[in-house]
Amino acid sequence: MSKSDTTRMTVKPGDAPPRGDTDWARVDAMTEDEVFAAALSDPDAQPLRPEELAKMRRVSPVKALRQRLGMTQVEFAEAFGLPVSTLRDWEQRRSTPDAPAKALLRAIEREPETMRRLLSRAA
């Protein structure tokens, strides 16, 4: 497939993904073996080999949290009183949050609006 045949789509965090033309009734009627065979027949979606999987890295939990909240690094850092450089280091795994930072991140994950409100008063 050439680059001119590729469609690139950007979905912002928090936005719903675009809806496709999938016939879900047909998919629901397929057996597991039929679904697997159909997936393997797609040249653009072949399973990764073990050596390819070994090269992949998981997204940092801090980055996943920030993206779930639909915030940029600067917005997240300002909202929760963190240095942007520290947030970047956590997201790029150059460093890891210490115990108090982990507690703050857990609280943000559980109650983001409450934490935003509480920390904005402290500033």
C-alpha positions, -999 to 999 in steps of 0.1 A, spaced: 0 0 0 15 34 -10 13 64 12 -12 80 -11 -36 52 -3 -33 57 34 -58 78 54 -46 94 85 -70 103 112 -64 122 144 -88 118 173 -83 141 203 -83 127 238 -119 126 251 -135 126 216 -155 96 205 -138 76 177 -154 79 143 -181 54 134 -173 30 105 -194 10 81 -190 -23 100 -220 -47 97 -221 -57 134 -250 -81 129 -228 -101 105 -198 -100 128 -220 -111 158 -232 -141 137 -196 -152 130 -179 -180 150 -146 -173 167 -128 -193 140 -144 -172 113 -135 -140 131 -99 -151 135 -97 -162 98 -112 -128 87 -86 -109 108 -57 -129 94 -69 -122 59 -64 -84 64 -29 -77 51 -28 -44 72 -36 -61 105 -12 -91 108 -3 -104 142 30 -93 156 59 -118 159 74 -123 194 105 -102 185 82 -73 173 62 -75 206 94 -74 226 103 -41 210 71 -24 221 68 -3 252 37 3 273 24 38 277 33 52 311 4 51 336 9 88 342 5 96 305 -25 73 302 -42 91 331 -34 126 316 -48 114 282 -80 100 298 -86 134 314 -81 150 279 -54 173 291 -21 185 277 11 181 298 10 218 306 -27 218 315 -22 187 338 9 201 354 -7 235 361 -40 220 373 -23 197 398 7 218 409 34 197 392 65 209 374 60 202 337 96 188 335 88 162 363 56 152 344 76 147 312 102 126 330 75 104 345 58 100 311 90 92 293 101 69 321 133 88 329 121 88 365 92 74 385 69 91 409 79 87 446 54 76 472 37 110 478 34 116 441 19 82 436 -7 90 462 -15 123 445 -18 105 411 -42 79 426 -63 107 441 -64 125 407 -74 93 390 -102 86 414 -115 122 418 -100 145 392 -124 174 396 -122 173 434 -84 173 433 -84 201 407 -106 222 429 -87 214 461 -53 221 446 -65 254 429 -74 268 463 -40 259 477 -22 279 450 
